[in-house]
Amino acid sequence: MTTSPPLSPPPTALAAEGGTLSSVEEAINNAFTPVSEAVSGFIFAEITVFGVTFPWIVGWLVLAAAIFTAYFGVIQLRGFGTALRIVRGKHSSPDDPGEITHFQALSSAVSGTVGLGNIAGVGVAVTIGGAGATFWMILAGLLGMCTKFVECTLGVKYRDVHEDGSVSGGPMHYLRKGLAERFPNPAGRGIGKVLAVGAAIMILFFGIAGGNMFQANQTFAQLRTVTGGADGALGGDGAALVFGIILALVVGAVIIGGIKSIGRVTGKLVPAMAIIYVTACLIVILLNITTIPTAIGQIVTGAFSADSVVGGAVGALIVGFQRAAFSNEAGLGSASIAHSAVKTRRPVTEGYVALLEPFIDTVVICTMTALTIVVAQTQFWKDAQATVAAGGPRPDGVTVTSESFGTVLPWFPYVLTVAVVLFAVSTIITWSYYGEKAWVYLFGKSKGSEAVYRVLFCAFTVVGSVLTLGSVLDFADAVLFTLALFNIIGLYLLAPVVKRELKAFQASLGQDRAQRAPEVETT
């Protein structure tokens, strides 16, 4: 995911001090602050376990992932091979209803989860939780794979296929239609409708604010930093506005074509950004190859010892789980919007594909970031750990990672900047689609309605580049995680539906193998 409220430092203010923009920003923040504090105070309220405090929403997400893993018999491990075969095109046909291939659906969803949080959030996590946080982050990512399997199967099963062939899906659809189907009474239908409308509002708001404005703001901040800061090429008052307009034009050119266009772009962008970032991490790791055994030892022993900077072994566990929960969005239901557009007649096939998403986002990308930091052992990271242990402020996570890259070559942090820009642009594109589907659910589907949304979305890209609007973004984060409350309740109630879909698909695979068996024997 793109943001991590309890872990990430606040965005850099970009509005000019004392100017008109500053006054506008201050007025908006002042209006949103009471609302933001109230909602955030509830959603991110902390509970204490063995002397370690953490947001209760993290426990809610991880507990659901563990329950679904047990209920579906560790499907994320048993079905991993099947998932890879489906992504390559097996068990599907070009004539199946939908708009995009399994691979395009996966890349679109991954582009919405892999973002700045994978770089900045992990940097902070291994600073306050120690190297051992990496172990628990991986475990939580593996558990989250099953949650994605459940919600994305439901997303396809209860999607709407429109007359023009386009598809609308996501939690607002399976909460309404699924609960009404399972509980065919006024109460079931009423609860489903209320939860669905609430889900649509939350997704729409976060799509515009967190998935758009935050990304634009932080991308410009990173570019301005590497080009010399306030005295550099992007230090002028008008640079943010020009950047925002250019970014909005790029985003608009992609999203005007809908999910098919988004799928084509992310299908190329996601592998490219993953290759660039993972390669950069591997270079740092390989050039420090002699320290790899020690680093792995730190990760494993740190997960079960009292060496964590904050809270010992339990602190490492909580920080690792928290990083994973905020990174891969498992349990929020948002990714099911992209997965719902897939071409398939069997909903569970996309459930299989979706379980790869937390693996890529958390088990691969987040772990590569953590291992790079632990292997590099920069003085900045060590000093940051000492500062946190002494009760000081948490570090800038991007800087922790950037300093690790800098141990290889002085210009290597520029590679990180390229990765940040690619991550941010891909996230904006994907969340534009998520927000549009929420908009269509609330205001109806028409070319005019969709055009209005796309213009508004691009306008807020410009606004996000110029203004920070910290209270608005804090509120957006809280709103999105409120979705986890409703979504996971729905997943619990609809899990038997997913199990039936799974059994039917597995039975069909058995029949296919039985039919092919004689042919295999005669060859």
N, C-alpha and C positions, 0 to 999 in steps of 0.2 A: 504494500500500500504506500501511498504517497506521504502521509503525515503520521506523526506519533506524538500526540499531545503531551503525555507525561515525560517523554524522552527528548524531544527536539527543542533547541533553543528558539526563542521567538524570532520571527522574520525580521529582516533589516528594514527599518523605516526608510522609505524612498521619497516621501513628500518633502518639499523644500520647507525649511524651518521658517515659520512666521508668514509664509505666503498664503495665497488663496487656497491652494490644494491642501496645505497643512490644516487650515481652518475647517475645510470640508471633511477631511479625514478625522479630525478631532471630534466634530459634531456627530459623525456616524458612529464612531467608536463609543462615544458617551451614551448614545441612544441604545446601542447593543450590549454594552457592558453588563447592566443588571440582568438582562435575559440570559446572556452567555454564562454569567457566573452561576445563575440558578440551575440551568440545565447541566452545565459541566459539573457543578457541585454534586448533582445526583448521579450522573452517569459515571463520572470518574472518582466517586467517593471511595475512600480507601478503607480496607479492612486489614486486620492484623493477624498474621499466622506465625506462631513461634517467634514473636518479636519483630517480624518483617511486615511492613505495610505495602499494599499494592491495590490498584483499582479493582473493585469487585467484578467489573465487566470482564476482566481478563479471566478470572475463575469461571465465569459463566460460559465463555467461549471454549476454554480448554476442557471443562467438564463435559460439555456437549460433544466435543470431538472424541473424548475417551469413550463415552457411552455409545456413540455411533460406531466406533471402531469395534467394540465388543459385539454390538447388535448385528453388524454385517460381517463378522468373522474375519476381521483384518483384511478387508477387501483391497485396501491400498497396496498391500504386498502381494496378495494372491492374484490381483487383477492388473498388476503393473505391465506385464507382457501383453495382455489383451489391449490395454490402453495404447501402447505403442503401435500395435498392429492396426488399430482403428484410426489413429492419427495418420498412418501411411495409406489409408484408403480402404482397408479391408472392412467387410461387413457393412458397406454402404454403396449407394448407387447414385449416379448423377441425376437420376429422375426422382430422387427422394424430395419431399417437400422441404423448403427452407431456402436460405439465400447464400450461405457460404459453406466451405468445406470444414471438416473437423480441425484441420491444421489452422485455417484462418480464424476459426472460433477460439481456439486455444491461444493463438498469438494475440488476438484482440483482447482477450481477458487478461493475459499476462502483461500486456502493455499498460493495463489499468492498475495492476498491483505492484509491478516492479518500478520503483521510482526513487525519489530522494531518500525515503526512509530506509531503503536497503543500504545506502551509503552513510548517511548521517546518523540514523537511528542505531545502526549496528556499532558505529564508532563510539557512541555514548554507552551502549549496552555493555561492551567489553571493558569499558572504563569503570563503570560503577558496579558491574557484576563480576568483573574479572574474566579471565579466559574461560572459566568453567561455564559461564553463561552460554557459550557457543553450543555446548553439549545439549543443554535443555532447549535451546532454540531449535536445534535439529529435531529433537523428540517432538516438540510441539508442532513443528512443520509436518512431520510424518502423521501425527494424529489429525491435523487439520485437513489432510488429503481426503479423509473419509467424509468430513462435513461437506466439502466441495462436491463429492460424489453424490450426496443426498440432494443438496439444493439444486444442482444443475440437472439432475435427472428430473426433478419436479418442474424445473424451468421449461424443459422441452415438452414434458407431458401436458402441461396446462397452458401452453403458449397459444396465441391467436395468430392464425395465418390469414392475412387479408386478401381481398379479391385481386389486388395487384401483385400478389406473390410475396409481399414483404411480411415480416414476422415481428410480433411484439411479445415479449416474455419477461420473466423476472418475478420477484417476490410479490409484487402487487397483483400478479395474475394467479400464481399458485396459492397464495393465501386466500384469495376470494373464491376461486373456482374449486380448489382442492378441499377447503374446509366445508364448502357448501355440498360437495359430493360425499364427503365422509360423514357429515352430520346434516342430513337433509331435513332440517327444521328451521323455523324462523330464527332461533338463537344462533345456530351454526352459520346461516347465511348472513345474519347481521354482524356477527363478530368478524367474519371473513371480510366483509365490505369495509368495516372500520379499520381493520389492520392493513388492508390493501391501500386505502387512501392515505393512511399515515405513512406507509412505506414509500409511496410515490412522492409525497411531499418531502420526505427526508432525502431521498435520492436526488430529486430535482435541486434542492437547496445545496447539497454538498457538491453536486456536479458543477454548479455555477461558481461556488466559492472555493471549496477545498480542491476539487479536481481541475479547476481552471485558474482562478485568481492566484491561489497560493503557488501553483507551478510557474505561472508567468512571472510573479514577483521574485521568487527564489532563483529562477533562471537568469533574470536580468542582474540580480544581486551577485551571482557567481561570475557572470561575464564581466561585470564592472570591477569586481575584485581582481581578476586575473589580468585586466587591462590597465591596472594602475590605480584603481580606486577613484576617489573624488577628483584626483588630479589627472586621471587617465583619459583615454579617448571617449569613454562612456560616462564621464563624470559630470557633464553639463546637465542643466535642468531639463532640456528637451530630449535627451537621449532615451530616457525611459519611455516617453510618449512615442517616439519614432520606433523603438524596439517593439512596443506593444502593438502598433499598427501593422508592422511587418509580420509579427507572430500571428496576429489575428487573420491576416490575409492567407498565410500558409495553412492555418487550421481550417479556415473557411473553404479553401480550395479542396481540402480533403473531405470534410464532413458534408459538403453539398451533395456528394454522391451516395450518402447513406452507408449502411453497414458493408455493402459490397466494396465500396471505395475504401472504407476504413480497413476492411479485411485485407485488401490488396496491399495497402501501405504498411500496416502493422506486420503483415506476413513477411515483408522485407526488412522493416525497421527493427522489429524485436530480435530476430537472429543477429542482425548487424550490431545492435547495441550490446547484446549479450556477449558476442564474440569479442568486441573491443574491450569491454569491461573485464570479462573473465581472463582474456589474454594478458591484460595489464596486471591483474592480480597474480596470474601464474608466473609472469616474469619476475615480480618481486619475490614470490615464494621460491622459485627455482634458483634465483641468485642468492638466496639464503638457505639453500637446501640442507646444509649441515645442521641447521637449527630446527628443522622440521620435526624430528623425533622429540626434541625437548618441548616444542610448541604443542604437539599432540598430547604429550604427557601432561602439560599444564592444563589443557582443555579437559581431559578426562579426570585427573585428580582434583582440579579446581571445582568440578561439578559436585564432588562428594566431600570436600574438605572445607575448613573454615577460612580459606585463603581469599575469599571474595572481599572486595573493598567494602561493600555494604551488606551486612546481614549474613555473612558466612555462606555455607552451602545452600541454605534456604534462599538467601539473597540472590545467589547465582541462578537458582531454579526460577525464581519469580521474574527476574530481569530477562532471562532467556525466553520464558513463556510469553512475557509481555511483548518482547520484540517480535516474536513470531505471530502473535495474535494481531498486532497492529500492522504487520507487513502483508500478510497474504489474504486478508479479508474473509477467511473461512468463517462462516457463521453469519455474515452480514447479508448474503444473498445477492449482492450487487453483480458479481461476475456471471450469475445465471442469466442476466439480460443479454450479454454477448453470446453465451453458449446456446441460448434459445434459438438463435438465428441459424443454427447448423442444419445442413441437409441430412435428414435421417427420418426413418419411420419408427425407430426403436429408441425411446427416450433414454434408456439406460446406457446406450453407447456413448452419449455425450457425458454421462456421469463418469464413465471410465476415463474419458479424455480430460475431464475437469480435475480429476484427482492428481494429474500431472502438474497442475498449476502451483500448488503450494510446494511441491518438490522443486520446481524450477526457481520459484521466488525465494523460498526460505532455505531449503536444504542445499541448494547450489549457490545462488547469488549471495544471500546473507552469510552463508558459511565461508565463501571465498573472501568476502570483506573481512570477516572476523579473523580468519587464518592469516590474511595479509598483515593485519595489524599486530597480531601476536608474534608472527615470525619476524617482522621488521624491528620490533622492540625499540621504537623511537624514544628519544628522550622526552619529547612532547607528551607521548602517551604515559610514560612513567610519571612525569610531573603532574599530569592531569589526575592520575590515580591517587597520588599523594594529596593533591588539593581536595579531591572529593572525600578521601578518608579523614581529612582534617575538618570536614564540614563546609568546605568551600563550594563555589558554583560548579555545575557540570560544564564540561567543555563543549565547544562547537564540534559536533560529530563529523562534519565534512572536513574540518581541519585535521582531525585525528587520522582519517583515512588519507587525506592529501599528503600529510607528512610522511606516512608510510610509503606512498608512491614516490615521494621525493628522495627516498634513500637510494633509489636506483639511478635516476638521472634528474638533474635540477628541473628540466622541462616536463617531467612526467606528470606533474599535477595538471598540466594542460590536457592530458588524455582524460583525466578525471572530469575536467570541465566539459569535454565533448560528450562523455557518458552522461553527465548530469543533464545537458541540453537534450540529448536523445531521449532519456528517460522522461523528462518533463513534457516534451512535445508529444510523445506517444501516450502519456497519461491524459493530457488535455484532449487528445483526439478520442480516446476511448470513453472518457467521462462525458464528452459531448453527446455521445450515443446513448449512454445510460440516462443522462438527463433528458434527452429527447423522448425516450420511451416513457419516462415518468410524466413528461409534459403531455404526450399524446394520451396517456391513460386519464389524466386529469381534465384535459380540455378538448379531447377528441382528435381524430386523425383526419387531416386534410392538408393539401399542399400549402395553403395559406398559413395554417397554424404551424406547420413544421418550419416554414420560411421565417416566420416571426421569431420562433425559438432560436434558430441558427443565427439570426442577426443579433439577438440579445446576447447569446453566448459569446459571440466574437467581440461584442462591445465590452463585455465584462473581462475579456482577455486583456484589452487595452487598459481598463480600469485597474486590473490586478497588477499590471506592470508599473503603474504610476503610484498607486496607493497601497499601503500595507493592510489597513483595515483589520488589525489584530483581533479585535473583539468579534468581528464577523466570522473570521476563520476559526476562532476558538469555538464559537457557537456551531459552526458547520461540522467540526469534528465530533462534538457531543451529539448533534442531531444524527449523524451517520451511525454512531454506535448505539443510539437508541433503537435503530433498526434491528440490531442484534437481539434485543428483548423480544420483539414481536416475531421476528423471523425464526428464531430457534424454537419458540413455543410451537409455531406452525410445523417445523421440521419434526419435532417429537410426535405430533399428532398425525403427520403424514408419512412417517417412516414405514409403516406396514405397506403403504402403496408402493414405495420404492422397492421393498423386499419382493413384492409380487412381480414387479417389472424385471427385477434381477433374475428371479427364478425362471420366468418365461424366456428371457434371453439366453440363459445358460442351457435351458432345455432345447432351444433352437440350435445352439451350437452343438449339442450332443447329437441332434438329428442330422445336422450337416456332416459331422464326422462319420456317423454311421452310414450315410449315403455315399460318402467318398471312399469308405474302407474297401469295398470290392475292387474299385478302380485302382487303388494303391497296390492291392495284392496281385493284380494281373500285369503290373508294369515291371 
